[in-house]
Amino acid sequence: MRFLLIVLAVQVVLGGALIALTATDNLPFVGDGDEAGAAGPVPRAKVDRFDAAAAFRSVRRQVALGPRPAGSSASRDLARRIRRALPNGRFQAVPGGLRNVVGRVPGRDPDRFVVVGAHYDTKDVPGFVGANDGASGVAVMTGIARALKPRELRSTVVFIAFDGEESPRGTPDGLFEQRGLRGSKAAAPRYRDARAMILLDFVGEKGLRVPYEDLSDPGLWKRLRAASRRAGVAEVFPPGSQGGISDDHLPFIRQGVPSIDLIDFDFDCFHQRCDDLSRISSRSLDAVGETVIELLATL
């Protein structure tokens, strides 16, 4: 009987601990299993500045809001959360009643700045929660903002969460550039003097591989790959290219800003309901976060 009472007491303690971890959003090891995708496993970074566990929790919280198409109540709720997460967070008005969220981490040179961006809306498809296509980029962006130390930066870093990247429901594919990219179109003219623009999109998939996107600036991409080698995750950014992709870097390119798009477009759940939390790897989020932090220190 005494043995059974001891076992029961242990079970009560463990159960209470599990409840506490769940309530505080601190479950261990979530997202760390099954790191290998079709391209193979994502390596562990050699540096440790980016909080991958916090980034995974960010993705989970975004997905828990459900679909987040531009202008929806869920999207506006998320915008308020992003504003709190970004240093010096504020809103920027976007035509059509939308709004970007802008943050800033100062560097040593106040007249020199770079932009890091990601879109926070999801495609207006019933049941689509966009864990990779939307939430992963936001999670990495806000995680980078928290990790940066101003004294280590020459350039100020402006963070922009773009609203309205996706075109409205029913828009033909041929009109995407005309009716989508709404937040980046509003932001790019204001930040046309940026030294560089780094876009984060589709950066959380298991087995992440991000080849060069053909519209990206070759020189800036070369510096990114060098940063990935220093971070110990060069396999995530392999040689070769994946073609040009219409994305939020385009308005910046048209303003003359050297820009790169970090996107693993070889994703079999593109705009499908299976783009959910089960597709996300904390190791992938970490590899991108550590690489971009390494790159920003050189710009």
C-alpha positions as CSV (number, residue, x, y, z in Angstrom):
1,M,0.0,0.0,0.0
2,R,2.8,2.4,0.9
3,F,4.5,1.7,-2.5
4,L,1.2,2.5,-4.3
5,L,0.9,5.8,-2.3
6,I,4.4,6.8,-3.3
7,V,3.7,6.0,-7.0
8,L,0.5,8.0,-6.8
9,A,2.3,11.0,-5.2
10,V,5.0,11.0,-7.9
11,Q,2.3,10.9,-10.6
12,V,0.5,13.9,-9.0
13,V,3.8,15.9,-8.9
14,L,4.6,15.1,-12.6
15,G,1.1,15.9,-13.7
16,G,1.2,19.2,-11.9
17,A,4.5,20.0,-13.5
18,L,3.1,19.2,-16.9
19,I,0.1,21.4,-16.3
20,A,2.4,24.3,-15.3
21,L,4.6,23.9,-18.3
22,T,1.6,23.9,-20.6
23,A,0.0,26.9,-18.9
24,T,3.2,28.9,-19.3
25,D,3.9,27.8,-22.8
26,N,7.2,26.1,-21.9
27,L,6.7,22.5,-22.9
28,P,10.2,21.1,-23.6
29,F,11.4,19.5,-26.8
30,V,8.3,20.6,-28.8
31,G,9.2,20.8,-32.4
32,D,12.6,19.2,-32.0
33,G,11.7,15.7,-33.3
34,D,11.8,14.5,-36.9
35,E,14.2,17.2,-38.1
36,A,14.9,15.5,-41.4
37,G,12.9,16.4,-44.4
38,A,13.3,15.3,-48.0
39,A,16.6,17.2,-48.2
40,G,18.1,15.7,-45.0
41,P,18.5,16.9,-41.5
42,V,19.2,20.5,-40.5
43,P,22.5,20.9,-38.7
44,R,22.8,22.4,-35.3
45,A,24.3,25.9,-35.3
46,K,27.7,26.5,-33.8
47,V,26.5,29.7,-32.2
48,D,23.8,30.4,-29.7
49,R,22.3,33.8,-29.9
50,F,18.8,33.0,-31.3
51,D,16.1,31.5,-29.0
52,A,14.7,28.7,-31.2
53,A,12.3,27.5,-28.5
54,A,10.8,30.9,-28.2
55,A,10.5,31.1,-32.0
56,F,8.7,27.8,-32.1
57,R,6.3,29.0,-29.4
58,S,5.7,32.1,-31.5
59,V,4.7,30.0,-34.5
60,R,2.4,27.9,-32.2
61,R,0.7,31.1,-30.8
62,Q,0.1,32.5,-34.3
63,V,-1.4,29.2,-35.6
64,A,-3.6,29.1,-32.5
65,L,-5.3,32.3,-33.8
66,G,-6.5,30.3,-36.8
67,P,-6.6,31.8,-40.3
68,R,-5.3,35.4,-40.4
69,P,-6.2,36.9,-43.8
70,A,-5.4,40.6,-44.1
71,G,-8.0,42.8,-42.4
72,S,-9.5,40.0,-40.3
73,S,-9.9,40.3,-36.5
74,A,-7.3,37.6,-36.0
75,S,-4.8,39.4,-38.2
76,R,-5.4,42.7,-36.3
77,D,-4.9,40.8,-33.0
78,L,-1.7,39.4,-34.3
79,A,-0.5,42.9,-35.4
80,R,-0.9,44.1,-31.8
81,R,1.1,41.2,-30.5
82,I,3.9,41.8,-33.0
83,R,4.0,45.5,-32.1
84,R,4.6,44.5,-28.5
85,A,7.3,42.0,-29.5
86,L,9.3,44.4,-31.7
87,P,11.5,47.0,-30.0
88,N,10.0,50.5,-30.5
89,G,7.1,48.9,-32.3
90,R,4.5,51.0,-34.1
91,F,2.0,50.7,-36.9
92,Q,2.3,52.0,-40.4
93,A,-0.9,52.6,-42.4
94,V,-1.3,50.6,-45.6
95,P,-4.0,51.5,-48.1
96,G,-7.3,49.6,-47.8
97,G,-7.4,49.8,-44.0
98,L,-4.4,47.5,-43.5
99,R,-1.3,48.2,-41.4
100,N,2.3,47.1,-41.2
101,V,4.1,46.8,-37.9
102,V,7.5,48.5,-37.7
103,G,10.2,48.1,-35.1
104,R,13.8,49.3,-34.8
105,V,17.0,48.3,-33.1
106,P,19.6,51.2,-33.3
107,G,23.1,50.7,-34.6
108,R,26.2,52.7,-34.0
109,D,25.6,54.8,-37.2
110,P,22.1,56.4,-37.0
111,D,22.2,57.3,-40.7
112,R,22.8,53.8,-41.9
113,F,20.1,51.2,-41.8
114,V,18.9,47.8,-43.2
115,V,15.5,46.3,-43.4
116,V,14.4,42.8,-42.2
117,G,10.9,41.9,-43.2
118,A,8.2,39.1,-43.1
119,H,4.5,39.1,-43.9
120,Y,2.1,38.3,-41.1
121,D,-1.2,37.7,-43.0
122,T,-2.3,34.3,-44.4
123,K,-3.8,33.3,-47.7
124,D,-7.6,33.7,-47.5
125,V,-8.3,30.0,-47.8
126,P,-10.8,28.3,-45.4
127,G,-8.9,26.5,-42.6
128,F,-5.5,27.7,-43.8
129,V,-3.3,28.6,-40.7
130,G,0.0,29.3,-42.5
131,A,2.5,27.8,-40.0
132,N,5.3,28.0,-42.6
133,D,3.8,30.5,-45.0
134,G,3.5,33.5,-42.7
135,A,4.1,32.5,-39.1
136,S,7.6,31.1,-39.5
137,G,9.0,34.4,-40.9
138,V,7.3,36.5,-38.2
139,A,8.7,34.2,-35.5
140,V,12.3,34.4,-36.8
141,M,12.0,38.2,-37.4
142,T,10.8,38.9,-33.9
143,G,13.4,36.5,-32.4
144,I,16.2,38.3,-34.3
145,A,15.0,41.6,-33.0
146,R,15.1,40.3,-29.4
147,A,18.6,38.8,-29.9
148,L,20.4,41.8,-31.4
149,K,22.7,44.0,-29.3
150,P,22.9,47.6,-30.5
151,R,26.6,47.9,-29.6
152,E,27.4,45.0,-32.0
153,L,25.6,46.6,-35.0
154,R,27.0,49.3,-37.3
155,S,23.7,49.7,-39.1
156,T,20.3,50.3,-37.5
157,V,18.0,47.5,-38.2
158,V,14.4,48.3,-39.2
159,F,12.0,45.4,-38.8
160,I,8.8,45.4,-40.8
161,A,5.9,42.9,-40.5
162,F,4.0,43.3,-43.8
163,D,0.2,43.2,-44.0
164,G,-1.5,42.2,-47.2
165,E,1.2,40.2,-48.8
166,E,-1.4,37.7,-50.1
167,S,-3.8,38.9,-52.7
168,P,-7.5,39.0,-51.8
169,R,-9.5,35.8,-52.2
170,G,-10.5,35.2,-55.8
171,T,-7.6,37.1,-57.3
172,P,-6.3,35.4,-60.5
173,D,-2.6,34.3,-60.2
174,G,-1.7,36.7,-63.0
175,L,-2.8,39.7,-60.9
176,F,-0.9,38.7,-57.8
177,E,1.8,41.5,-58.1
178,Q,-0.9,44.0,-58.9
179,R,-3.2,43.2,-56.0
180,G,-0.9,41.6,-53.5
181,L,2.3,42.8,-51.8
182,R,0.3,45.6,-50.3
183,G,2.3,46.2,-47.2
184,S,5.7,46.1,-48.9
185,K,4.5,48.5,-51.6
186,A,3.6,50.9,-48.9
187,A,6.9,50.5,-47.0
188,A,9.5,50.4,-49.8
189,P,9.3,54.0,-50.9
190,R,9.8,55.2,-47.2
191,Y,12.8,52.9,-46.8
192,R,14.4,53.3,-50.3
193,D,17.7,54.4,-48.7
194,A,18.2,51.1,-47.0
195,R,21.6,49.5,-47.5
196,A,19.9,46.1,-47.8
197,M,16.6,44.3,-47.4
198,I,16.3,40.7,-46.1
199,L,13.0,39.0,-46.5
200,L,12.0,35.9,-44.4
201,D,9.4,33.7,-45.9
202,F,8.9,29.9,-45.7
203,V,11.8,29.5,-43.2
204,G,10.4,26.9,-40.8
205,E,9.9,23.7,-42.7
206,K,11.6,20.5,-41.5
207,G,14.6,19.7,-43.6
208,L,14.9,23.3,-44.6
209,R,16.9,24.1,-47.8
210,V,17.0,27.7,-49.1
211,P,18.8,28.0,-52.4
212,Y,19.3,31.4,-54.1
213,E,16.2,33.1,-55.4
214,D,16.9,34.5,-58.8
215,L,15.6,38.0,-58.2
216,S,17.8,38.4,-55.2
217,D,21.0,40.5,-55.1
218,P,23.9,38.2,-55.8
219,G,26.4,40.1,-53.7
220,L,24.2,40.2,-50.6
221,W,23.4,36.5,-51.1
222,K,27.1,35.7,-51.2
223,R,27.5,37.5,-47.8
224,L,24.5,35.5,-46.4
225,R,26.1,32.2,-47.4
226,A,29.4,33.2,-45.8
227,A,27.4,34.1,-42.6
228,S,25.8,30.6,-42.7
229,R,29.2,29.0,-42.9
230,R,30.4,30.9,-39.9
231,A,27.2,29.9,-38.0
232,G,27.8,26.2,-39.0
233,V,24.6,25.8,-41.0
234,A,25.9,26.2,-44.6
235,E,23.9,23.1,-45.7
236,V,20.7,25.1,-45.3
237,F,21.8,27.5,-48.0
238,P,23.1,25.3,-50.7
239,P,24.5,26.3,-54.1
240,G,22.1,26.5,-57.0
241,S,19.0,28.6,-57.5
242,Q,15.2,28.1,-57.5
243,G,14.0,30.7,-60.0
244,G,12.5,34.1,-59.4
245,I,9.6,34.5,-56.9
246,S,7.1,37.3,-56.6
247,D,7.4,38.3,-53.0
248,D,7.7,41.3,-50.6
249,H,11.3,42.0,-51.7
250,L,10.1,43.1,-55.2
251,P,9.0,46.6,-54.2
252,F,12.3,47.2,-52.5
253,I,14.2,46.0,-55.6
254,R,12.2,48.4,-57.6
255,Q,13.4,51.2,-55.3
256,G,17.0,50.2,-55.9
257,V,17.6,48.4,-52.6
258,P,19.8,45.3,-52.7
259,S,17.4,42.6,-51.5
260,I,17.3,38.9,-50.8
261,D,14.4,36.5,-50.3
262,L,15.0,33.6,-47.9
263,I,12.3,31.1,-49.0
264,D,12.2,27.4,-49.4
265,F,9.6,27.4,-52.1
266,D,9.8,23.6,-52.6
267,F,7.0,23.2,-50.0
268,D,4.3,20.6,-50.7
269,C,1.7,22.3,-48.5
270,F,1.7,25.7,-50.3
271,H,-1.6,27.3,-49.6
272,Q,-3.0,24.1,-48.2
273,R,-4.4,23.1,-44.8
274,C,-1.5,20.8,-44.2
275,D,0.7,23.9,-43.6
276,D,0.3,23.5,-39.9
277,L,2.5,23.2,-36.8
278,S,3.4,19.6,-37.6
279,R,5.5,20.9,-40.5
280,I,7.7,23.2,-38.4
281,S,11.1,22.5,-37.0
282,S,12.7,24.6,-34.3
283,R,16.1,23.6,-35.8
284,S,15.2,25.3,-39.1
285,L,14.0,28.4,-37.4
286,D,17.3,28.5,-35.5
287,A,19.5,28.0,-38.5
288,V,17.9,31.0,-40.3
289,G,17.9,33.2,-37.2
290,E,21.5,32.5,-36.4
291,T,22.6,33.1,-40.0
292,V,20.7,36.5,-40.3
293,I,22.1,37.7,-37.0
294,E,25.6,36.8,-38.2
295,L,24.9,38.7,-41.5
296,L,23.5,41.8,-39.8
297,A,26.7,42.3,-37.8
298,T,28.6,42.8,-41.1
299,L,26.2,45.3,-42.8
